[in-house]
Amino acid sequence: MFRLPAALKAKGEEAEASFRAWLNQSGVAFMYVEQSPMNVPDRLRGRIKRPDYLVGIPHAGMMAFDVKAKSIYDEQLLFEVGEVDKLACFEAFFHMTVNFACLDLEEPDHFYWVPLRALIGCPIERRGKVRVFAFPVAHALKVEMTDSFLEAYGRFSLKSLGI
């Protein structure tokens, strides 16, 4: 089983804590998804990835977020192909829209909201031994941490519709 180096794990936990604080400040209903391997059916282990948070949207439903501590490289956010595939499996099995919340810990005043489905058709590149989707940061929704979830969701919805 692959284990993240302690420094990367700490960055991820810091990003998740920041996102959780933002959700709390926003006053929306949300649940943290416990990440133990015991809460995945045997036949799906290694084939599915759970998002970090499920967020309830009043009168609409629910969205899933996988929180990432990410830096921008050449005006792009990089997403590992294998991880995206496993989240796409979650999205298909549970019929729930999955999004990334990408936080740069060096710039804690905002994060980038990237729908999983927006990665379809993005170029796949090799970075060392890792295959990644390169997603232009200009195509992500920049969310200020002073905005509420519902304000950001409204802008996300309009952007998704091309308005």
KELUMBA-156386 format. One line per 5 residues: their letters; for each residue x, z, y of C-alpha. Coordinates in steps of 0.5 Angstrom, whole numbers, padded with zeros to 4 digits, m for minus. Each point is the difference from the previous one (the first is absolute). Layout:
N
a = X:Z:Y  ...
This chain:
163
mfrlp = 0000:0000:0000  0003:m0002:0007  0001:0006:0005  0001:m0001:0007  0006:0002:0003
aalka = m0001:0007:0004  0001:m0003:0007  m0005:m0006:m0001  m0005:0005:m0003  0000:0005:0006
kgeea = m0001:m0006:0005  m0006:m0002:m0004  m0003:0007:0000  0002:0000:0007  m0004:m0006:0001
easfr = m0006:0002:m0004  0000:0007:0004  0000:m0004:0007  m0006:m0005:m0003  m0004:0006:m0003
awlnq = 0001:0004:0007  m0003:m0006:0003  m0006:m0001:m0004  m0001:0008:0001  0000:m0001:0008
sgvaf = m0005:m0006:m0001  m0005:0004:m0004  m0001:m0005:m0005  m0002:0002:m0007  0006:m0001:m0005
myveq = 0003:0002:m0007  0007:0000:m0002  0001:m0004:m0007  0005:0005:m0004  0005:m0004:m0003
spmnv = 0002:0003:m0007  0000:m0005:m0006  m0005:0004:m0003  m0006:m0002:0004  0001:m0008:m0002
pdrlr = m0003:m0002:m0007  0006:m0002:m0005  m0001:m0007:0000  0001:m0001:0007  0006:0004:0001
grikr = 0005:m0004:0003  m0005:m0005:0002  m0004:0003:0006  0002:0004:0006  m0004:0005:0003
pdylv = m0001:0000:0008  0002:0006:0004  m0007:0001:0003  m0007:m0002:0000  m0003:0000:0007
gipha = m0008:0000:0000  m0003:m0004:0006  m0007:0002:0002  m0005:m0004:m0002  0005:m0005:m0003
gmmaf = 0003:0002:m0006  0008:0002:m0002  0007:m0003:0001  0006:0002:m0003  0007:0001:0003
dvkak = 0007:0000:m0003  0004:0003:0005  0007:m0003:0001  0006:0003:0004  0003:m0007:0003
siyde = 0005:m0003:0004  m0001:m0007:0003  0005:m0005:m0002  0001:m0007:0004  m0008:0001:0003
qllfe = m0002:0001:m0007  m0003:0006:m0005  0003:m0001:m0007  m0005:0002:m0006  0003:0000:m0007
vgevd = m0004:m0005:m0004  m0001:0004:m0006  m0003:0006:0004  m0005:m0005:0003  m0002:m0003:m0007
klacf = m0001:0007:m0002  m0004:0002:0006  m0004:m0007:m0001  m0002:0003:m0007  m0003:0006:0003
eaffh = m0004:m0004:0005  m0003:m0005:m0005  m0002:0006:m0005  m0003:0004:0005  m0002:m0005:0005
mtvnf = 0003:0004:0006  0004:m0004:0006  0007:0003:0000  0004:0000:0006  0007:0002:0002
acldl = 0001:0005:0005  0008:m0001:0002  0003:0005:0004  0007:0000:0003  0002:0007:0001
eepdh = 0005:m0002:0006  m0006:m0002:0004  m0006:0005:m0002  m0005:m0002:0005  m0003:m0006:m0004
fywvp = 0000:m0003:m0006  m0002:m0007:m0003  m0006:m0001:m0004  0001:m0006:m0005  m0006:m0002:m0005
lrali = 0003:m0001:m0007  m0004:m0006:0000  0004:m0003:0006  0006:0000:m0005  m0003:m0006:m0004
gcpie = 0004:m0006:0002  0006:0004:0004  0007:m0003:m0002  0003:0004:m0006  0007:0001:0001
rrgkv = 0006:0004:m0003  0003:0006:0003  0006:0002:m0005  m0004:0000:m0007  m0007:0002:0003
rvfaf = m0005:m0006:0001  m0004:0002:0007  m0006:m0003:0004  0003:m0001:0007  m0006:0001:0005
pvaha = 0001:m0002:0007  m0001:0007:0004  m0004:m0004:0005  m0006:m0002:m0005  m0001:0008:m0001
lkvem = m0004:0004:0004  0004:0005:0004  m0004:0007:0001  0002:0005:0005  0000:0007:m0003
tdsfl = m0005:0002:0006  m0005:m0005:m0002  m0005:0003:m0005  m0001:m0003:m0007  m0007:m0003:0002
eaygr = 0003:m0003:0006  0006:m0003:m0004  m0005:m0002:m0005  m0005:m0004:0005  0007:m0004:0002
fslks = 0002:m0001:m0007  m0007:m0003:m0001  0000:m0005:0006  0007:m0002:m0002  m0002:m0001:m0007
lgi = m0006:m0005:0002  0005:m0003:0005  m0003:0002:0006
